[in-house]
Amino acid sequence: MTANILFLLVCVELFRLLIIYWQEQRVSIGVAVEVCIVLVLREVIVRGVLESP
């Protein structure tokens, strides 16, 4: 369940990044960093859950 919620957050952040790009014709570094952080946290959480006995 947590992995699905984090995946949804990543999709929302990517959509927000796309909207910013369409409006300003540039990529917001702050939003891109937020997306990367959420992606890394998702991978850590998912791997921790899958590897736990």
mmCIF entry with sequence, helices, sheets and N, C-alpha, C, O atoms, coordinates in Angstrom:
data_MODEL
# 
_entry.id   MODEL 
# 
_entity.id                         1 
_entity.type                       polymer 
_entity.pdbx_number_of_molecules   1 
# 
_entity_poly.entity_id                      1 
_entity_poly.type                           'polypeptide(L)' 
_entity_poly.nstd_linkage                   no 
_entity_poly.nstd_monomer                   no 
_entity_poly.pdbx_seq_one_letter_code       MTANILFLLVCVELFRLLIIYWQEQRVSIGVAVEVCIVLVLREVIVRGVLESP 
_entity_poly.pdbx_seq_one_letter_code_can   MTANILFLLVCVELFRLLIIYWQEQRVSIGVAVEVCIVLVLREVIVRGVLESP 
_entity_poly.pdbx_strand_id                 A 
# 
loop_
_entity_poly_seq.entity_id 
_entity_poly_seq.num 
_entity_poly_seq.mon_id 
_entity_poly_seq.hetero 
1 1  MET n 
1 2  THR n 
1 3  ALA n 
1 4  ASN n 
1 5  ILE n 
1 6  LEU n 
1 7  PHE n 
1 8  LEU n 
1 9  LEU n 
1 10 VAL n 
1 11 CYS n 
1 12 VAL n 
1 13 GLU n 
1 14 LEU n 
1 15 PHE n 
1 16 ARG n 
1 17 LEU n 
1 18 LEU n 
1 19 ILE n 
1 20 ILE n 
1 21 TYR n 
1 22 TRP n 
1 23 GLN n 
1 24 GLU n 
1 25 GLN n 
1 26 ARG n 
1 27 VAL n 
1 28 SER n 
1 29 ILE n 
1 30 GLY n 
1 31 VAL n 
1 32 ALA n 
1 33 VAL n 
1 34 GLU n 
1 35 VAL n 
1 36 CYS n 
1 37 ILE n 
1 38 VAL n 
1 39 LEU n 
1 40 VAL n 
1 41 LEU n 
1 42 ARG n 
1 43 GLU n 
1 44 VAL n 
1 45 ILE n 
1 46 VAL n 
1 47 ARG n 
1 48 GLY n 
1 49 VAL n 
1 50 LEU n 
1 51 GLU n 
1 52 SER n 
1 53 PRO n 
# 
_struct_asym.id          A 
_struct_asym.entity_id   1 
# 
loop_
_struct_conf.conf_type_id 
_struct_conf.id 
_struct_conf.pdbx_PDB_helix_id 
_struct_conf.beg_label_comp_id 
_struct_conf.beg_label_asym_id 
_struct_conf.beg_label_seq_id 
_struct_conf.pdbx_beg_PDB_ins_code 
_struct_conf.end_label_comp_id 
_struct_conf.end_label_asym_id 
_struct_conf.end_label_seq_id 
_struct_conf.pdbx_end_PDB_ins_code 
_struct_conf.beg_auth_comp_id 
_struct_conf.beg_auth_asym_id 
_struct_conf.beg_auth_seq_id 
_struct_conf.end_auth_comp_id 
_struct_conf.end_auth_asym_id 
_struct_conf.end_auth_seq_id 
_struct_conf.pdbx_PDB_helix_class 
_struct_conf.details 
_struct_conf.pdbx_PDB_helix_length 
HELX_P HELX_P1 AA1 THR A 2  ? GLU A 24 ? THR A 2  GLU A 24 1 ? 23 
HELX_P HELX_P2 AA2 ILE A 29 ? GLU A 51 ? ILE A 29 GLU A 51 1 ? 23 
# 
_struct_conf_type.id          HELX_P 
_struct_conf_type.criteria    ? 
_struct_conf_type.reference   ? 
# 
loop_
_atom_site.group_PDB 
_atom_site.id 
_atom_site.type_symbol 
_atom_site.label_atom_id 
_atom_site.label_alt_id 
_atom_site.label_comp_id 
_atom_site.label_asym_id 
_atom_site.label_entity_id 
_atom_site.label_seq_id 
_atom_site.pdbx_PDB_ins_code 
_atom_site.Cartn_x 
_atom_site.Cartn_y 
_atom_site.Cartn_z 
_atom_site.occupancy 
_atom_site.B_iso_or_equiv 
_atom_site.pdbx_formal_charge 
_atom_site.auth_seq_id 
_atom_site.auth_comp_id 
_atom_site.auth_asym_id 
_atom_site.auth_atom_id 
_atom_site.pdbx_PDB_model_num 
ATOM 1   N N  . MET A 1 1  ? 0.826  -1.192  0.000   1.00 0.00 ? 1  MET A N  1 
ATOM 2   C CA . MET A 1 1  ? 0.000  0.000   0.000   1.00 0.00 ? 1  MET A CA 1 
ATOM 3   C C  . MET A 1 1  ? 0.873  1.261   0.000   1.00 0.00 ? 1  MET A C  1 
ATOM 4   O O  . MET A 1 1  ? 0.593  2.217   -0.723  1.00 0.00 ? 1  MET A O  1 
ATOM 5   N N  . THR A 1 2  ? 1.918  1.253   0.806   1.00 0.00 ? 2  THR A N  1 
ATOM 6   C CA . THR A 1 2  ? 2.798  2.414   0.885   1.00 0.00 ? 2  THR A CA 1 
ATOM 7   C C  . THR A 1 2  ? 3.477  2.675   -0.457  1.00 0.00 ? 2  THR A C  1 
ATOM 8   O O  . THR A 1 2  ? 3.638  3.827   -0.860  1.00 0.00 ? 2  THR A O  1 
ATOM 9   N N  . ALA A 1 3  ? 3.869  1.620   -1.138  1.00 0.00 ? 3  ALA A N  1 
ATOM 10  C CA . ALA A 1 3  ? 4.524  1.782   -2.441  1.00 0.00 ? 3  ALA A CA 1 
ATOM 11  C C  . ALA A 1 3  ? 3.574  2.428   -3.444  1.00 0.00 ? 3  ALA A C  1 
ATOM 12  O O  . ALA A 1 3  ? 3.995  3.248   -4.260  1.00 0.00 ? 3  ALA A O  1 
ATOM 13  N N  . ASN A 1 4  ? 2.303  2.067   -3.387  1.00 0.00 ? 4  ASN A N  1 
ATOM 14  C CA . ASN A 1 4  ? 1.323  2.656   -4.298  1.00 0.00 ? 4  ASN A CA 1 
ATOM 15  C C  . ASN A 1 4  ? 1.112  4.132   -4.006  1.00 0.00 ? 4  ASN A C  1 
ATOM 16  O O  . ASN A 1 4  ? 0.975  4.930   -4.933  1.00 0.00 ? 4  ASN A O  1 
ATOM 17  N N  . ILE A 1 5  ? 1.085  4.501   -2.747  1.00 0.00 ? 5  ILE A N  1 
ATOM 18  C CA . ILE A 1 5  ? 0.919  5.906   -2.372  1.00 0.00 ? 5  ILE A CA 1 
ATOM 19  C C  . ILE A 1 5  ? 2.127  6.717   -2.828  1.00 0.00 ? 5  ILE A C  1 
ATOM 20  O O  . ILE A 1 5  ? 1.978  7.817   -3.359  1.00 0.00 ? 5  ILE A O  1 
ATOM 21  N N  . LEU A 1 6  ? 3.314  6.173   -2.620  1.00 0.00 ? 6  LEU A N  1 
ATOM 22  C CA . LEU A 1 6  ? 4.525  6.869   -3.062  1.00 0.00 ? 6  LEU A CA 1 
ATOM 23  C C  . LEU A 1 6  ? 4.583  6.966   -4.583  1.00 0.00 ? 6  LEU A C  1 
ATOM 24  O O  . LEU A 1 6  ? 5.054  7.968   -5.122  1.00 0.00 ? 6  LEU A O  1 
ATOM 25  N N  . PHE A 1 7  ? 4.109  5.936   -5.276  1.00 0.00 ? 7  PHE A N  1 
ATOM 26  C CA . PHE A 1 7  ? 4.059  5.997   -6.738  1.00 0.00 ? 7  PHE A CA 1 
ATOM 27  C C  . PHE A 1 7  ? 3.106  7.098   -7.194  1.00 0.00 ? 7  PHE A C  1 
ATOM 28  O O  . PHE A 1 7  ? 3.389  7.813   -8.155  1.00 0.00 ? 7  PHE A O  1 
ATOM 29  N N  . LEU A 1 8  ? 1.987  7.229   -6.507  1.00 0.00 ? 8  LEU A N  1 
ATOM 30  C CA . LEU A 1 8  ? 1.037  8.294   -6.829  1.00 0.00 ? 8  LEU A CA 1 
ATOM 31  C C  . LEU A 1 8  ? 1.661  9.670   -6.601  1.00 0.00 ? 8  LEU A C  1 
ATOM 32  O O  . LEU A 1 8  ? 1.460  10.586  -7.399  1.00 0.00 ? 8  LEU A O  1 
ATOM 33  N N  . LEU A 1 9  ? 2.421  9.815   -5.510  1.00 0.00 ? 9  LEU A N  1 
ATOM 34  C CA . LEU A 1 9  ? 3.101  11.084  -5.254  1.00 0.00 ? 9  LEU A CA 1 
ATOM 35  C C  . LEU A 1 9  ? 4.118  11.409  -6.343  1.00 0.00 ? 9  LEU A C  1 
ATOM 36  O O  . LEU A 1 9  ? 4.252  12.563  -6.747  1.00 0.00 ? 9  LEU A O  1 
ATOM 37  N N  . VAL A 1 10 ? 4.823  10.405  -6.810  1.00 0.00 ? 10 VAL A N  1 
ATOM 38  C CA . VAL A 1 10 ? 5.796  10.612  -7.890  1.00 0.00 ? 10 VAL A CA 1 
ATOM 39  C C  . VAL A 1 10 ? 5.070  11.065  -9.152  1.00 0.00 ? 10 VAL A C  1 
ATOM 40  O O  . VAL A 1 10 ? 5.533  11.976  -9.838  1.00 0.00 ? 10 VAL A O  1 
ATOM 41  N N  . CYS A 1 11 ? 3.946  10.443  -9.460  1.00 0.00 ? 11 CYS A N  1 
ATOM 42  C CA . CYS A 1 11 ? 3.185  10.842  -10.645 1.00 0.00 ? 11 CYS A CA 1 
ATOM 43  C C  . CYS A 1 11 ? 2.684  12.272  -10.529 1.00 0.00 ? 11 CYS A C  1 
ATOM 44  O O  . CYS A 1 11 ? 2.723  13.021  -11.505 1.00 0.00 ? 11 CYS A O  1 
ATOM 45  N N  . VAL A 1 12 ? 2.218  12.660  -9.355  1.00 0.00 ? 12 VAL A N  1 
ATOM 46  C CA . VAL A 1 12 ? 1.750  14.027  -9.137  1.00 0.00 ? 12 VAL A CA 1 
ATOM 47  C C  . VAL A 1 12 ? 2.900  15.018  -9.312  1.00 0.00 ? 12 VAL A C  1 
ATOM 48  O O  . VAL A 1 12 ? 2.734  16.058  -9.948  1.00 0.00 ? 12 VAL A O  1 
ATOM 49  N N  . GLU A 1 13 ? 4.057  14.698  -8.750  1.00 0.00 ? 13 GLU A N  1 
ATOM 50  C CA . GLU A 1 13 ? 5.211  15.588  -8.871  1.00 0.00 ? 13 GLU A CA 1 
ATOM 51  C C  . GLU A 1 13 ? 5.682  15.695  -10.317 1.00 0.00 ? 13 GLU A C  1 
ATOM 52  O O  . GLU A 1 13 ? 6.065  16.780  -10.756 1.00 0.00 ? 13 GLU A O  1 
ATOM 53  N N  . LEU A 1 14 ? 5.663  14.601  -11.061 1.00 0.00 ? 14 LEU A N  1 
ATOM 54  C CA . LEU A 1 14 ? 6.050  14.661  -12.471 1.00 0.00 ? 14 LEU A CA 1 
ATOM 55  C C  . LEU A 1 14 ? 5.051  15.487  -13.280 1.00 0.00 ? 14 LEU A C  1 
ATOM 56  O O  . LEU A 1 14 ? 5.440  16.223  -14.187 1.00 0.00 ? 14 LEU A O  1 
ATOM 57  N N  . PHE A 1 15 ? 3.778  15.364  -12.954 1.00 0.00 ? 15 PHE A N  1 
ATOM 58  C CA . PHE A 1 15 ? 2.752  16.167  -13.622 1.00 0.00 ? 15 PHE A CA 1 
ATOM 59  C C  . PHE A 1 15 ? 2.962  17.652  -13.324 1.00 0.00 ? 15 PHE A C  1 
ATOM 60  O O  . PHE A 1 15 ? 2.832  18.500  -14.206 1.00 0.00 ? 15 PHE A O  1 
ATOM 61  N N  . ARG A 1 16 ? 3.290  17.951  -12.056 1.00 0.00 ? 16 ARG A N  1 
ATOM 62  C CA . ARG A 1 16 ? 3.548  19.337  -11.673 1.00 0.00 ? 16 ARG A CA 1 
ATOM 63  C C  . ARG A 1 16 ? 4.780  19.876  -12.413 1.00 0.00 ? 16 ARG A C  1 
ATOM 64  O O  . ARG A 1 16 ? 4.787  21.026  -12.854 1.00 0.00 ? 16 ARG A O  1 
ATOM 65  N N  . LEU A 1 17 ? 5.810  19.054  -12.546 1.00 0.00 ? 17 LEU A N  1 
ATOM 66  C CA . LEU A 1 17 ? 7.006  19.448  -13.284 1.00 0.00 ? 17 LEU A CA 1 
ATOM 67  C C  . LEU A 1 17 ? 6.676  19.714  -14.753 1.00 0.00 ? 17 LEU A C  1 
ATOM 68  O O  . LEU A 1 17 ? 7.199  20.656  -15.348 1.00 0.00 ? 17 LEU A O  1 
ATOM 69  N N  . LEU A 1 18 ? 5.815  18.888  -15.334 1.00 0.00 ? 18 LEU A N  1 
ATOM 70  C CA . LEU A 1 18 ? 5.405  19.070  -16.718 1.00 0.00 ? 18 LEU A CA 1 
ATOM 71  C C  . LEU A 1 18 ? 4.624  20.369  -16.899 1.00 0.00 ? 18 LEU A C  1 
ATOM 72  O O  . LEU A 1 18 ? 4.825  21.075  -17.887 1.00 0.00 ? 18 LEU A O  1 
ATOM 73  N N  . ILE A 1 19 ? 3.745  20.690  -15.967 1.00 0.00 ? 19 ILE A N  1 
ATOM 74  C CA . ILE A 1 19 ? 2.979  21.935  -16.038 1.00 0.00 ? 19 ILE A CA 1 
ATOM 75  C C  . ILE A 1 19 ? 3.908  23.145  -15.939 1.00 0.00 ? 19 ILE A C  1 
ATOM 76  O O  . ILE A 1 19 ? 3.759  24.111  -16.688 1.00 0.00 ? 19 ILE A O  1 
ATOM 77  N N  . ILE A 1 20 ? 4.864  23.088  -15.016 1.00 0.00 ? 20 ILE A N  1 
ATOM 78  C CA . ILE A 1 20 ? 5.827  24.188  -14.892 1.00 0.00 ? 20 ILE A CA 1 
ATOM 79  C C  . ILE A 1 20 ? 6.613  24.347  -16.191 1.00 0.00 ? 20 ILE A C  1 
ATOM 80  O O  . ILE A 1 20 ? 6.866  25.469  -16.631 1.00 0.00 ? 20 ILE A O  1 
ATOM 81  N N  . TYR A 1 21 ? 6.998  23.237  -16.802 1.00 0.00 ? 21 TYR A N  1 
ATOM 82  C CA . TYR A 1 21 ? 7.742  23.311  -18.058 1.00 0.00 ? 21 TYR A CA 1 
ATOM 83  C C  . TYR A 1 21 ? 6.895  23.943  -19.161 1.00 0.00 ? 21 TYR A C  1 
ATOM 84  O O  . TYR A 1 21 ? 7.388  24.773  -19.925 1.00 0.00 ? 21 TYR A O  1 
ATOM 85  N N  . TRP A 1 22 ? 5.623  23.554  -19.244 1.00 0.00 ? 22 TRP A N  1 
ATOM 86  C CA . TRP A 1 22 ? 4.748  24.121  -20.275 1.00 0.00 ? 22 TRP A CA 1 
ATOM 87  C C  . TRP A 1 22 ? 4.561  25.618  -20.073 1.00 0.00 ? 22 TRP A C  1 
ATOM 88  O O  . TRP A 1 22 ? 4.522  26.371  -21.046 1.00 0.00 ? 22 TRP A O  1 
ATOM 89  N N  . GLN A 1 23 ? 4.445  26.058  -18.832 1.00 0.00 ? 23 GLN A N  1 
ATOM 90  C CA . GLN A 1 23 ? 4.203  27.472  -18.561 1.00 0.00 ? 23 GLN A CA 1 
ATOM 91  C C  . GLN A 1 23 ? 5.447  28.325  -18.754 1.00 0.00 ? 23 GLN A C  1 
ATOM 92  O O  . GLN A 1 23 ? 5.365  29.411  -19.328 1.00 0.00 ? 23 GLN A O  1 
ATOM 93  N N  . GLU A 1 24 ? 6.582  27.859  -18.293 1.00 0.00 ? 24 GLU A N  1 
ATOM 94  C CA . GLU A 1 24 ? 7.785  28.690  -18.258 1.00 0.00 ? 24 GLU A CA 1 
ATOM 95  C C  . GLU A 1 24 ? 8.864  28.258  -19.241 1.00 0.00 ? 24 GLU A C  1 
ATOM 96  O O  . GLU A 1 24 ? 9.885  28.936  -19.357 1.00 0.00 ? 24 GLU A O  1 
ATOM 97  N N  . GLN A 1 25 ? 8.670  27.159  -19.947 1.00 0.00 ? 25 GLN A N  1 
ATOM 98  C CA . GLN A 1 25 ? 9.639  26.614  -20.891 1.00 0.00 ? 25 GLN A CA 1 
ATOM 99  C C  . GLN A 1 25 ? 10.995 26.357  -20.242 1.00 0.00 ? 25 GLN A C  1 
ATOM 100 O O  . GLN A 1 25 ? 12.039 26.504  -20.878 1.00 0.00 ? 25 GLN A O  1 
ATOM 101 N N  . ARG A 1 26 ? 10.967 25.974  -18.973 1.00 0.00 ? 26 ARG A N  1 
ATOM 102 C CA . ARG A 1 26 ? 12.191 25.576  -18.275 1.00 0.00 ? 26 ARG A CA 1 
ATOM 103 C C  . ARG A 1 26 ? 11.814 24.558  -17.213 1.00 0.00 ? 26 ARG A C  1 
ATOM 104 O O  . ARG A 1 26 ? 10.659 24.471  -16.797 1.00 0.00 ? 26 ARG A O  1 
ATOM 105 N N  . VAL A 1 27 ? 12.789 23.803  -16.789 1.00 0.00 ? 27 VAL A N  1 
ATOM 106 C CA . VAL A 1 27 ? 12.556 22.782  -15.767 1.00 0.00 ? 27 VAL A CA 1 
ATOM 107 C C  . VAL A 1 27 ? 12.918 23.363  -14.410 1.00 0.00 ? 27 VAL A C  1 
ATOM 108 O O  . VAL A 1 27 ? 14.007 23.910  -14.230 1.00 0.00 ? 27 VAL A O  1 
ATOM 109 N N  . SER A 1 28 ? 12.013 23.244  -13.468 1.00 0.00 ? 28 SER A N  1 
ATOM 110 C CA . SER A 1 28 ? 12.266 23.712  -12.112 1.00 0.00 ? 28 SER A CA 1 
ATOM 111 C C  . SER A 1 28 ? 13.169 22.707  -11.398 1.00 0.00 ? 28 SER A C  1 
ATOM 112 O O  . SER A 1 28 ? 12.791 21.551  -11.211 1.00 0.00 ? 28 SER A O  1 
ATOM 113 N N  . ILE A 1 29 ? 14.341 23.145  -11.009 1.00 0.00 ? 29 ILE A N  1 
ATOM 114 C CA . ILE A 1 29 ? 15.303 22.263  -10.348 1.00 0.00 ? 29 ILE A CA 1 
ATOM 115 C C  . ILE A 1 29 ? 14.757 21.789  -9.002  1.00 0.00 ? 29 ILE A C  1 
ATOM 116 O O  . ILE A 1 29 ? 14.957 20.635  -8.624  1.00 0.00 ? 29 ILE A O  1 
ATOM 117 N N  . GLY A 1 30 ? 14.073 22.670  -8.280  1.00 0.00 ? 30 GLY A N  1 
ATOM 118 C CA . GLY A 1 30 ? 13.508 22.301  -6.979  1.00 0.00 ? 30 GLY A CA 1 
ATOM 119 C C  . GLY A 1 30 ? 12.522 21.162  -7.083  1.00 0.00 ? 30 GLY A C  1 
ATOM 120 O O  . GLY A 1 30 ? 12.564 20.227  -6.283  1.00 0.00 ? 30 GLY A O  1 
ATOM 121 N N  . VAL A 1 31 ? 11.633 21.227  -8.059  1.00 0.00 ? 31 VAL A N  1 
ATOM 122 C CA . VAL A 1 31 ? 10.642 20.166  -8.240  1.00 0.00 ? 31 VAL A CA 1 
ATOM 123 C C  . VAL A 1 31 ? 11.322 18.889  -8.705  1.00 0.00 ? 31 VAL A C  1 
ATOM 124 O O  . VAL A 1 31 ? 10.947 17.800  -8.272  1.00 0.00 ? 31 VAL A O  1 
ATOM 125 N N  . ALA A 1 32 ? 12.314 19.004  -9.578  1.00 0.00 ? 32 ALA A N  1 
ATOM 126 C CA . ALA A 1 32 ? 13.032 17.822  -10.050 1.00 0.00 ? 32 ALA A CA 1 
ATOM 127 C C  . ALA A 1 32 ? 13.749 17.122  -8.887  1.00 0.00 ? 32 ALA A C  1 
ATOM 128 O O  . ALA A 1 32 ? 13.779 15.893  -8.826  1.00 0.00 ? 32 ALA A O  1 
ATOM 129 N N  . VAL A 1 33 ? 14.315 17.894  -7.983  1.00 0.00 ? 33 VAL A N  1 
ATOM 130 C CA . VAL A 1 33 ? 14.985 17.311  -6.813  1.00 0.00 ? 33 VAL A CA 1 
ATOM 131 C C  . VAL A 1 33 ? 13.961 16.622  -5.909  1.00 0.00 ? 33 VAL A C  1 
ATOM 132 O O  . VAL A 1 33 ? 14.226 15.541  -5.384  1.00 0.00 ? 33 VAL A O  1 
ATOM 133 N N  . GLU A 1 34 ? 12.796 17.243  -5.726  1.00 0.00 ? 34 GLU A N  1 
ATOM 134 C CA . GLU A 1 34 ? 11.742 16.620  -4.916  1.00 0.00 ? 34 GLU A CA 1 
ATOM 135 C C  . GLU A 1 34 ? 11.319 15.281  -5.510  1.00 0.00 ? 34 GLU A C  1 
ATOM 136 O O  . GLU A 1 34 ? 11.126 14.311  -4.776  1.00 0.00 ? 34 GLU A O  1 
ATOM 137 N N  . VAL A 1 35 ? 11.173 15.222  -6.825  1.00 0.00 ? 35 VAL A N  1 
ATOM 138 C CA . VAL A 1 35 ? 10.788 13.970  -7.484  1.00 0.00 ? 35 VAL A CA 1 
ATOM 139 C C  . VAL A 1 35 ? 11.860 12.912  -7.264  1.00 0.00 ? 35 VAL A C  1 
ATOM 140 O O  . VAL A 1 35 ? 11.541 11.756  -6.983  1.00 0.00 ? 35 VAL A O  1 
ATOM 141 N N  . CYS A 1 36 ? 13.116 13.290  -7.386  1.00 0.00 ? 36 CYS A N  1 
ATOM 142 C CA . CYS A 1 36 ? 14.211 12.334  -7.168  1.00 0.00 ? 36 CYS A CA 1 
ATOM 143 C C  . CYS A 1 36 ? 14.230 11.813  -5.740  1.00 0.00 ? 36 CYS A C  1 
ATOM 144 O O  . CYS A 1 36 ? 14.448 10.623  -5.515  1.00 0.00 ? 36 CYS A O  1 
ATOM 145 N N  . ILE A 1 37 ? 14.005 12.690  -4.781  1.00 0.00 ? 37 ILE A N  1 
ATOM 146 C CA . ILE A 1 37 ? 13.994 12.275  -3.377  1.00 0.00 ? 37 ILE A CA 1 
ATOM 147 C C  . ILE A 1 37 ? 12.865 11.288  -3.122  1.00 0.00 ? 37 ILE A C  1 
ATOM 148 O O  . ILE A 1 37 ? 13.064 10.268  -2.462  1.00 0.00 ? 37 ILE A O  1 
ATOM 149 N N  . VAL A 1 38 ? 11.686 11.589  -3.642  1.00 0.00 ? 38 VAL A N  1 
ATOM 150 C CA . VAL A 1 38 ? 10.548 10.685  -3.440  1.00 0.00 ? 38 VAL A CA 1 
ATOM 151 C C  . VAL A 1 38 ? 10.802 9.346   -4.124  1.00 0.00 ? 38 VAL A C  1 
ATOM 152 O O  . VAL A 1 38 ? 10.449 8.300   -3.578  1.00 0.00 ? 38 VAL A O  1 
ATOM 153 N N  . LEU A 1 39 ? 11.412 9.363   -5.317  1.00 0.00 ? 39 LEU A N  1 
ATOM 154 C CA . LEU A 1 39 ? 11.732 8.111   -5.994  1.00 0.00 ? 39 LEU A CA 1 
ATOM 155 C C  . LEU A 1 39 ? 12.712 7.262   -5.192  1.00 0.00 ? 39 LEU A C  1 
ATOM 156 O O  . LEU A 1 39 ? 12.535 6.049   -5.076  1.00 0.00 ? 39 LEU A O  1 
ATOM 157 N N  . VAL A 1 40 ? 13.732 7.888   -4.644  1.00 0.00 ? 40 VAL A N  1 
ATOM 158 C CA . VAL A 1 40 ? 14.714 7.155   -3.848  1.00 0.00 ? 40 VAL A CA 1 
ATOM 159 C C  . VAL A 1 40 ? 14.067 6.593   -2.589  1.00 0.00 ? 40 VAL A C  1 
ATOM 160 O O  . VAL A 1 40 ? 14.302 5.439   -2.232  1.00 0.00 ? 40 VAL A O  1 
ATOM 161 N N  . LEU A 1 41 ? 13.258 7.396   -1.918  1.00 0.00 ? 41 LEU A N  1 
ATOM 162 C CA . LEU A 1 41 ? 12.572 6.909   -0.718  1.00 0.00 ? 41 LEU A CA 1 
ATOM 163 C C  . LEU A 1 41 ? 11.638 5.754   -1.037  1.00 0.00 ? 41 LEU A C  1 
ATOM 164 O O  . LEU A 1 41 ? 11.532 4.803   -0.262  1.00 0.00 ? 41 LEU A O  1 
ATOM 165 N N  . ARG A 1 42 ? 10.963 5.835   -2.171  1.00 0.00 ? 42 ARG A N  1 
ATOM 166 C CA . ARG A 1 42 ? 10.064 4.746   -2.569  1.00 0.00 ? 42 ARG A CA 1 
ATOM 167 C C  . ARG A 1 42 ? 10.847 3.455   -2.764  1.00 0.00 ? 42 ARG A C  1 
ATOM 168 O O  . ARG A 1 42 ? 10.427 2.394   -2.302  1.00 0.00 ? 42 ARG A O  1 
ATOM 169 N N  . GLU A 1 43 ? 11.978 3.544   -3.443  1.00 0.00 ? 43 GLU A N  1 
ATOM 170 C CA . GLU A 1 43 ? 12.781 2.351   -3.672  1.00 0.00 ? 43 GLU A CA 1 
ATOM 171 C C  . GLU A 1 43 ? 13.301 1.767   -2.361  1.00 0.00 ? 43 GLU A C  1 
ATOM 172 O O  . GLU A 1 43 ? 13.310 0.549   -2.183  1.00 0.00 ? 43 GLU A O  1 
ATOM 173 N N  . VAL A 1 44 ? 13.730 2.624   -1.451  1.00 0.00 ? 44 VAL A N  1 
ATOM 174 C CA . VAL A 1 44 ? 14.237 2.145   -0.165  1.00 0.00 ? 44 VAL A CA 1 
ATOM 175 C C  . VAL A 1 44 ? 13.132 1.444   0.618   1.00 0.00 ? 44 VAL A C  1 
ATOM 176 O O  . VAL A 1 44 ? 13.347 0.372   1.184   1.00 0.00 ? 44 VAL A O  1 
ATOM 177 N N  . ILE A 1 45 ? 11.959 2.049   0.645   1.00 0.00 ? 45 ILE A N  1 
ATOM 178 C CA . ILE A 1 45 ? 10.839 1.463   1.388   1.00 0.00 ? 45 ILE A CA 1 
ATOM 179 C C  . ILE A 1 45 ? 10.381 0.160   0.764   1.00 0.00 ? 45 ILE A C  1 
ATOM 180 O O  . ILE A 1 45 ? 10.155 -0.821  1.472   1.00 0.00 ? 45 ILE A O  1 
ATOM 181 N N  . VAL A 1 46 ? 10.239 0.139   -0.566  1.00 0.00 ? 46 VAL A N  1 
ATOM 182 C CA . VAL A 1 46 ? 9.770  -1.077  -1.256  1.00 0.00 ? 46 VAL A CA 1 
ATOM 183 C C  . VAL A 1 46 ? 10.779 -2.200  -1.086  1.00 0.00 ? 46 VAL A C  1 
ATOM 184 O O  . VAL A 1 46 ? 10.393 -3.333  -0.800  1.00 0.00 ? 46 VAL A O  1 
ATOM 185 N N  . ARG A 1 47 ? 12.053 -1.913  -1.255  1.00 0.00 ? 47 ARG A N  1 
ATOM 186 C CA . ARG A 1 47 ? 13.059 -2.975  -1.082  1.00 0.00 ? 47 ARG A CA 1 
ATOM 187 C C  . ARG A 1 47 ? 13.132 -3.443  0.355   1.00 0.00 ? 47 ARG A C  1 
ATOM 188 O O  . ARG A 1 47 ? 13.350 -4.628  0.607   1.00 0.00 ? 47 ARG A O  1 
ATOM 189 N N  . GLY A 1 48 ? 12.953 -2.536  1.306   1.00 0.00 ? 48 GLY A N  1 
ATOM 190 C CA . GLY A 1 48 ? 12.945 -2.934  2.718   1.00 0.00 ? 48 GLY A CA 1 
ATOM 191 C C  . GLY A 1 48 ? 11.790 -3.850  3.040   1.00 0.00 ? 48 GLY A C  1 
ATOM 192 O O  . GLY A 1 48 ? 11.945 -4.802  3.805   1.00 0.00 ? 48 GLY A O  1 
ATOM 193 N N  . VAL A 1 49 ? 10.634 -3.575  2.468   1.00 0.00 ? 49 VAL A N  1 
ATOM 194 C CA . VAL A 1 49 ? 9.456  -4.403  2.710   1.00 0.00 ? 49 VAL A CA 1 
ATOM 195 C C  . VAL A 1 49 ? 9.592  -5.748  2.014   1.00 0.00 ? 49 VAL A C  1 
ATOM 196 O O  . VAL A 1 49 ? 9.215  -6.776  2.577   1.00 0.00 ? 49 VAL A O  1 
ATOM 197 N N  . LEU A 1 50 ? 10.123 -5.755  0.803   1.00 0.00 ? 50 LEU A N  1 
ATOM 198 C CA . LEU A 1 50 ? 10.239 -7.008  0.056   1.00 0.00 ? 50 LEU A CA 1 
ATOM 199 C C  . LEU A 1 50 ? 11.334 -7.910  0.611   1.00 0.00 ? 50 LEU A C  1 
ATOM 200 O O  . LEU A 1 50 ? 11.226 -9.133  0.520   1.00 0.00 ? 50 LEU A O  1 
ATOM 201 N N  . GLU A 1 51 ? 12.381 -7.333  1.179   1.00 0.00 ? 51 GLU A N  1 
ATOM 202 C CA . GLU A 1 51 ? 13.492 -8.143  1.672   1.00 0.00 ? 51 GLU A CA 1 
ATOM 203 C C  . GLU A 1 51 ? 13.328 -8.566  3.110   1.00 0.00 ? 51 GLU A C  1 
ATOM 204 O O  . GLU A 1 51 ? 14.083 -9.410  3.592   1.00 0.00 ? 51 GLU A O  1 
ATOM 205 N N  . SER A 1 52 ? 12.361 -8.002  3.810   1.00 0.00 ? 52 SER A N  1 
ATOM 206 C CA . SER A 1 52 ? 12.170 -8.396  5.211   1.00 0.00 ? 52 SER A CA 1 
ATOM 207 C C  . SER A 1 52 ? 11.490 -9.763  5.269   1.00 0.00 ? 52 SER A C  1 
ATOM 208 O O  . SER A 1 52 ? 10.646 -10.074 4.429   1.00 0.00 ? 52 SER A O  1 
ATOM 209 N N  . PRO A 1 53 ? 11.851 -10.572 6.251   1.00 0.00 ? 53 PRO A N  1 
ATOM 210 C CA . PRO A 1 53 ? 11.279 -11.917 6.348   1.00 0.00 ? 53 PRO A CA 1 
ATOM 211 C C  . PRO A 1 53 ? 9.815  -11.909 6.756   1.00 0.00 ? 53 PRO A C  1 
ATOM 212 O O  . PRO A 1 53 ? 9.201  -12.969 6.877   1.00 0.00 ? 53 PRO A O  1 
# 
